[in-house]
């Protein structure tokens, strides 16, 4: 994924863009693959590239891997949104698993089949358990907000206040 359109939107209203230069044709370098590593926003966003370069005898090519930090964890702690090519990669989330407060965009929003995630019991039950623990830790107000947010999709589901005022 070319990062020429990687954008970071901050709470202050500022926007940063990350541009990575492509290798020149004269260098003889062949770009093999490139991708963004957003797997742990607490460590930052890394850009990984691998190249094939001429070198050695018999016109052999050798592969070089290059990994660089393109957005620091300090910057991500102040970010509201990180996107690439108009696609949200990281978003501010009060229930985030990461200390920086950002969550990786869910697979279904990235165009993947969410059934593949739901069919994996470890993924599904692990994430549901984390969500339940976070809602309990946040107290009754979070529970009310969560249930009332879901109420539009479930007929008769409301919570006025406290933990046990829900009706189905």
N, C-alpha and C positions, 0 to 999 in steps of 0.2 A: 504494500500500500504506500503510495507516494504521500509524503507528509506536507506537500506544498500548501495544502489547505487546512492543516491542523490549527485549530483556533481554541484559545482558552479565554473564557468570559469570566471576569472577576466581579466580586461584590461591589467594587467601587465604580463599575461601569466601563472599566478599561477592557480592551481586547488585545491579546497577544497572538501573533501568528508565528508558526515555526516553519522555516523554509530550509530544506536540505538540498544542497547543490548536487546535480548529477555529475558523474565522472565525465571528463572530456573524452571525445573520440580519439584524440591523439595519444592518450595514455595507453591505449591497447587494453584497457580494463573492460571486462564484460560483467555487467551487473546481473547477478543471478536471482537474488530475491531480497526483498526488504519488507519489514513489518514493524508495527508498533507493539510494544509490550506494555499493556495496561493492567496486567494481572494483579499487581499490588500497588495501588496508588500511594500508600504510605512510604514507599521507596522512590516514587517518582515515575515518570513515563520514560521508557527507553526506546531508542530506535535501533533496530538491528538490520544490518546489511551484510550480504556476502557477495564477494567478487571472485571472478576467475581472472587471473593475471598470467601473462606469459612469463615463463621462467623455467630454468633447467634445460636439459638437453632434449633433443628430438621434438622441439616445439611443444613440450608438455605445458599444461596450465596447472597452476596451483590455486587453491581456494583460500581466500582470506576472509575472516569474519570480523566485522567491526560493530561494536556495541557502544552506544553513547547515551548519556542522560540528556534528554531534550527539555524536560519540564521537571523541576525539582519538587520534592515533597512539600517544601515551604510554600511554593507557588500554588500547589494543589490545595493546600489548607485554606487558601483564600478564594479559590475558584468556585464558581457556580455551575459551570458547564464546560466540558471539553468535547469538541466535535471534530470530525474529519470528513471532508467532502459532504458536509451538510448532515452527517449522521452522528447523533449523540452517542459518545463513547462512555463518558462519565458524567453523572449528574449529582447535584447536592441532594442528600437524603438524610432525614433525621434518624432513620433506622439503619444507617450504614454500618457495615461490618468493619470499616476502616476508620482509623483515628482522624484522618483528614476530613471525614464527613462526606466523601463522595462514594457513590455506588456505581458499579459497572452496569451498563444498560442491559436489561434482560434480553435473553436470546431471541424472544419473539419479536421484540422491537428492532432487532438487527436483521430480521428476515429469516431466522431459523425456525424450524418447526418446534413449537413449545411442547408438543406431545413427546418428543424425544427426551426432553428434560423430565417431564412428569412420569415417564415410564421408568426412569432410573430411580429406584426407591431410596438409595443413599442420598441422592441430590434432593429429592422432593422432601423426604422426612427430615433431613438435616436442616434444610432452610426453613421449613415450617416450625421446627423446634426453636431455631434461633429467633424467628419472628415472635413466637409466643413468649419467650423469655424476655425479649426487649419490651414488648407491650406490658408485661407484668411489672418489669422494673420501672417503666415510665408512669405507672399508676392508673387510677380510674379514668382520668381525663383522656389519656391516650386510648384506652379501651373504648370509651364513648365515641371518640373521633373516628377510630378504625371501624367500629360497627356501623355508625351512621354513614360513613363513606361507602360501606358495602350495601347499605339499605336500599339504594336505588336498584340494585340487581336482585334483591331477595325480598319478595313481597311479605309485609308484616314484620320485618326485622327493624326494631328501634331500641335505642337505649337513651334514657333521659339523663341519668346520673348514677354513679356508683357502679358496682360490678354486676349486680344481679337483677337489674330492672329490664332485661331484654325479653321480648315476646316473639314467638315464632308462630 
